[in-house]
């Protein structure tokens, strides 16, 4: 190489600290980091979602079993109260609120446990007695225990226990996982109906978290009354023309389907309200929207049955006190 002034040739001398091995180490470290980052990216984008989906699905299976045990426990309490005549029957049931996470990679999914009396109401009303002394009968109950799981990888689901029924709600619909105590049996040209009303009374509160919280149920009272002389009133002078089962709930679809399936399977003929009034149908079901929010609607499912085809109606009323206790985090 020549300079500009004298045209002399100049050689570029190699710096004494240059080392090819140092360059190779740097390149190797960068390649190792790239491989590690590629592996980490594949782990977080593919393996973590699958792992978390399994965790959330497993949690929902556990919660479903726990809610099923809760219903079974209450059924046992009601039977014990009816058979033994004891009102103070207490059972403890654990409920797991949230699903597990993955340390350093995914946070656990919380659960929302709620116990509220105002989220459902159940009313049964009808008339009975001789024509000269017709009596109206009414009974009101309510209350819901629910767990909402806002799953991020699995399907968002909500389990609810109300009026001794277990309901699953998710984006694609509502499903009656365990039916209420509503039994309809044909008896010749008539039908015998048994229905249980469960009144849930508790601390009316909500809990959010990941651990396990216990639900303690105490049966306060339970009784069964059987009516054999049901009467179709005129609906004008205060007497009921039909047997009314009015259930107000956020889970209208599940209750509507359950009532309809039970009555249809027993052999009753479904029809519109006009058909029931004309005597060409045995029952009808009317759903009415009472309140709406951004996600769902609060509705009343009204079952109306012709009392002239019912030879016996047995109504069980149970009053349950629900309290929660803390078991600790998992």
HUWO-V796758 format. One record per helix or strand of 3 or more residues. SS is the DSSP state (a for helix, b for strand). FROM is the first residue (numbers start at 1). TO is the last residue. If there is no record, write none. Layout:
BEGIN
[[SS | FROM | TO] [SS | FROM | TO]]
END
This chain:
BEGIN
[[a | 20 | 84] [b | 89 | 96] [b | 111 | 128] [b | 135 | 149] [b | 157 | 162] [b | 165 | 170] [b | 173 | 178] [b | 182 | 187] [b | 190 | 202] [b | 205 | 209] [b | 212 | 227] [b | 243 | 249] [a | 252 | 265] [a | 273 | 278] [b | 283 | 292] [b | 297 | 305] [a | 307 | 309] [b | 310 | 328]]
END
